[in-house]
């Protein structure tokens, strides 16, 4: 059985506060210090303090149960997005 679903897309921006100890040489080199903090931020993404979402796009699609189960609530790559659109086109001939 096929289901009507909607592909949605948006940009999510996180603000993360991180802190660490470095030696004086690194502290005086702003670029190196920023690189260290950025690396810590990526490692601690689950500790974000603020989140902003810009909702950009929605594309109604018709999908089979297997595809719905496989991708429901997953973060989709651009290639997977295109694959899902193609699956929908194959099922009903067009995207709504």
N, C-alpha and C positions, 0 to 999 in steps of 0.2 A: 504494500500500500504506500502511496506517495503522500508526502506532507508538504504543506506550504510553510516555508520558513523565510527569514529575512537575514541577509548578510548585513552586518552593521560595521562601521568603521569610524574611528576617531583617534585623536592624539591625546595621550595621557602623559602629564608632566608631574614628576615627583620632586619634592624638596626634601633633602635629607641633611640632618645636622650631624657632622662627624668631628671627632677630635682625636689627636694622637700626640705622642711625644717624638720630637726630632732633635737632632743636635743643632747648635747655633748656626753652623754653616748652611744647613738646609733651610732653617727658619729665615735667614737673610736672603735666600734665593726664592723669590715669589713663585717663579715658574715651577721649580722642583716641588715646593710646598703644595701648590695647587694640584700638581700631578699626583702626589701622595694622597691628598684629600679626595680627589676624584676617584682614585682606585679604591679607597675605603668606602666611598659612596656606592660604587658598583657592588662591592662585596656585601654591603649592609642594606640593600634595597628593601628588604622586608621590614626595616625599621623606619620607613618614611614618616615624616611628620605632616606633610601636606600633599594633597593630590588635586590636580585640576584636569578635567576632561573636556575636550572640544569634540562634539559629535558632528561628524562630517558627512556621512554617507549611509544610505540604506538601499539595498537591492533585493526585492522580493524574488525568491527562487522556489522551485518545486523539486523536492528531493525524495529519494527512497529512504526507508527506515534505517538501512545500514549506514548510509552517508550521514543522516541526522545524528545517529548514535556516535559515529566515529568523530565528528567534529563539533558537536554541541558544546558551547562555552569554551572552546579551545582558542588560543591565540593563533590566528591563521597567517601563514606567510602569503606573500603576494602570489606565488605560484599555486598555493592551495586555493586561494580566493578564485583565481582564474579556472582552476580545475572544477570547483563547485559550480561556477557559472556554466561551464561546458556540460557538466552532468545535467543541470537543469534544462539547458537547451535541448539536450538529447531526449529528455523525458517529455517535454511539451512543445519543443520547436522554437521557443522564444523566451526571453526574460520579460517579466511584467514591468 
